[in-house]
Amino acid sequence: MSEHRDYAYRGHRIVIDADEDEPGCWGWSFLIDGRIASQGRNRAPQPWAALMQGLAAARARVDSMVATA
């Protein structure tokens, strides 16, 4: 099972995917502007929780990109 969401944040496109590795164990990954990727090691009990963890991580990454630009 998997969930997929698209977001925009500070002018960047963020794609978040949540995948169920085993029942009740969801992980996440993100892609920023089609080129910057990361995966989460924390596992969430529900897909929406994994999506929110991934979105928070992606926003933090975008914020760090903007701060150094």
Sequence and secondary structure as in RCSB ss.txt:
>XXXX:A:sequence
MSEHRDYAYRGHRIVIDADEDEPGCWGWSFLIDGRIASQGRNRAPQPWAALMQGLAAARARVDSMVATA
>XXXX:A:secstr
 EEEEEEEETTEEEEEEEEEEETTEEEEEEEETTTEEEE  S BSSHHHHHHHHHHHHHHHHHHHHHH 
